[in-house]
Amino acid sequence: MTEGIEHIGRKDIAWSYASTIFMVGAGVLLMPFILNKMSAETVGIWNIFQTITLLVMILDFGFRPSFARNVSYILSGANHLLREGVENVDTTQSVQINYPLLKGALKAMRLLYKWLAIGAFAILSTAGTAYFLYILNKYTGNHQDAIIAWILLIAINCYNLYTLYYDALLLGKGYIKRSQQISILAQAIYLIVAISLIYAGLGLTAIVSAQLLSTIIRRVVMYHVFFTSEMKTALSAVEEQDSHAILSAIYPNAIKVGLTQLGGFFVTRSAIFIGSAFLSLEAIACYGITIQVMDILSRCATVYYQTISPKLAQYRTENNWTALRQSYIINVLSLVATFVVLGTLWIFLGDWALGIIHSQTSFVPISMLVVMLVINLLEQNHATAAGFIMADNRIPFFIPSLASGAATIFLLLLFYYLLPTIYYLPPTTSTWPLILAPGIAQLAYQNWKWPSVIIKELRQHQQTT
């Protein structure tokens, strides 16, 4: 029979770092071609595309991490999926996987993501296209190239959403090393194809076409990694449990995670949408390229957390508080150290690097960059703390996340529209509101709340052990 969760050790962590370094390196290698060959306006459109992709992923509405956690519970020996909390298992016995439960969960995933993909196509082909055509009115570049890229972007997002549960399967199984190897392969293909097509003069179409090919290859390989002949045999020999009952156990917390992600999107990405209505595409490009590099830095800083996250669910089922406490301490130390080291290098060498590649787009000024680094460090710190809480199948942060998202949108509109209107001032052309609005909204509650909750919980269990 197929084994349960794979052991996650040093090799997995090493491959996670290797994958992150490669993906960062590939991004750094591709960025000069984009910034050198494309105008600031085109880079602005590209950043809007990236933001739309993130928005589409929110249609998942928290089911991917919820499915991953529940797959981990099943492969750890759980026989029941609970709406809140986890079923404890006897760690002294060998793991007995409930394959009918796993097969029912697989059917539930396929059914859910099919309808989500259909919904994504409906939204992107109607409201999404209307927004894109509105932005295109401000664009002086190649409209035909942009329209073809938009059509391909719709195809990517729908296919990616339809097969999104593959990520949950590999994560829930603990296939960290294999998942990172697949990511390296897909990113290498993306890099080679994108650079080749950019040199061929395809513009935005070059990037989106490379993304489409890379995504297809990544999903095909993921499928074959999880659905081995042994797994297929084990699943074919049993009758699936009721998929609707499984969804009913998963969806309450999945919806909460989805609302949390929606709030997080409003906090981190609403600035692109709202800012594009008040600022030039050049200003959006400057802010957007800074955000993209910030995302790379954040990915580096959270490598350790992403690697051990499948284990957190297992630690919860085993009541292994010593391992949880040790994991949290290492997570915080690696997070802070990465931000300090890479952030310092960015501050002193960022503009120099752009000058070398003759970029047509620049980063935000140093003062803005320092503030963005601090805001993002606090964001990632409370996000990973929330992940440790979520491993217990508890989602207490969805309402505060939505509140932070709403506060961010209000502050953006306040700075860009309400204050100039009330006081008869000329509209501001500054990027500061894009930076300060989410920072203020998060600092009010979330930045300190969730770290304090998990620290208090770990201390309580330390005293009782």
Buried (B, 14 or more C-beta within 10 A) or exposed (E): EBEBBBEBEEEBBEBBBBBBEBBBEBBEEBBBBBBBBBBBBBBBBBBBBBBBBBBBBBBBBBBBBBBBBBBBBBBBBBEEBBEEEBBEBEEEEEBEBBBBBBBBBBBBBEEBBEEBBEBBBEBBEEEBBEBBEEBBEBBEBBEEBBBBBBEBBBBBBBBBBBBBBBBBBBBBBBBBBBBBBBBBBBBBBBBBBBBEBBEEEBBBBBBBBBBBBBBBBBBEBBEEBBBEEEBEEBBEEBEBBEBEEBBEBBBBBBBBBBBBBBBBBBBBBBBBBBBBEBBBBBBBBBBBBBBBBBBBBBBBBBBBBBBBBBBBBBBBBBEBBEBBBBBBEBBBEBBBEBBEEBBEEBBEEBBEBBEEBEBBBBBBEEEBBBBBBBBBBBBBBBBBBBBBBBBBBBBBBBEBBBBBBBBBBEBBBBBBBEBBEEEEEEEBEBBBBBBBBBBBBBBBBBBBBBBEBBBEBBEEBEEEE
